[in-house]
Amino acid sequence: MNNSNNSHQLLFPCECVSARTDNYSDPWAPISRNRLLVDGTKEEILNLVADEPKTISQLARSLNLSAPSIHKHINELLDSELLRDSKEWEKLHPKERYYEPNFPVVDAANCAEMEKVCGELSNMVADAFVKALPKFERAFKSSGLPEKGWDLKDLSQCLYARIQRTARRTLEERGVVVKPNPHRNGVAWSFWAEKQRA
């Protein structure tokens, strides 16, 4: 793939669909871009160990796969640092290794207060976006895009994404939001999972 600056001047909605590596800020996209979680079995493993840490043999039984097959997936997940050894899990045998996700798993049932604050803040952001629409309309009219047949609504997702990314960058610079961490394989990412409500 040609990566010259001349051929890759467009910034697409997500770095996971682009050959560019700069000017993006989605902290989870490098996981997709570097194909760290493309295998459905890896996702099933992460789902199983999110409930409670498990051994290779337990995972093999749960997924009806061979232990060597699970071992290969476990090693790849450990190498990418999406998985880690669980140090606090009670072991039946001294040589057993239990694994758990190496990223936070947010259970909405245990985070009701934080969820409430997120909802309030989401409403504030939405209200601010709506309030700014007249300014966007004025700026849009002078952009040359109306002459090409586009409407401000066609840009609404783009505008929101720019606001969200710029806000994240500002919060990272202020030390309020943690920047993506570089991992052993050279990929920098920040990742999490949310447990769905039952």
C-alpha positions, 0 to 999 in steps of 0.5 A: 500500500502506497503511504505517501503523503500525496496519496493519503490526504483524506482523514476518514471517520476512523483510523481503523479504515485508513492507511494513515497513522497520524491525525487520529485520536481514537484510542481503541482503533489500533487494536483493529488496525493491528488485527489484535482481536480479529478472531472470534475465538479470542473474543469468546475467550475474553468474554469467558474470562471477564466473568471470572479468571479461567485456565486453558483447560477450562476455556478449552472445555467451555469452547469445545476446542483443543487445549493447544488451540486455546494455548495459541490464542492465549499466547497471542492475547498475552503478547498483545497485552489484551490478556494477563495472568490473574494473580489473585485467583485461588489456584487448586494446583500451584502450576495452574495459570488463570487468565483475565482481561488486561483492560477494565470491564465496566459493569453498569450495575456496579457503576450506576452513579457514574452512569448517571453523571455520564447521562447528565454530561451527554445531555449537556454536550447535546444541548451545546451542540444544538445551541451551536447549530446557527454558528455551524449554519453560518460557517457552512454557507461560506464553505462552498459545500452547499454549491456541491449539493451538500447540507449541514446535516450531511456533516453533522457526524463529522462535526460531532466527531471533531468536537469529541476528538478535540475534547479528548485531546484537550483532556489528555493534555490536561492529564484528566483522560489517560493517553493510549499506553504503548504496549510490548508489541509497539502498539499504543491503545486504550481499551475497555469493555462494558458488560451489557445489562441483563 
